């Protein structure tokens, strides 16, 4: 079973430590920070714009926009 979790860096460390104490395999695969997402060869994307698109589409859709 695979579980993906998004959290603060401090919480990620705590979750990994608790998993270790319980004998459960876990690993932290990446860390991120800042106010934009930049993919190789692409323009930076504002996290605020990404959040608005992700969180706003359903209310806009339901309102017929």
ZIRAZI-V109272 format. One line per field, one symbol per residue. ss: DSSP state (A for helix, B for strand, O for the rest). Layout:
ss = ???
//
This chain:
ss = OOOOOOOOAAAAAAAAAAAAAOOOOOOOOOOOOOOBBOOOOOOOBBAAAAAAAAAAAAAAAAOOO
//
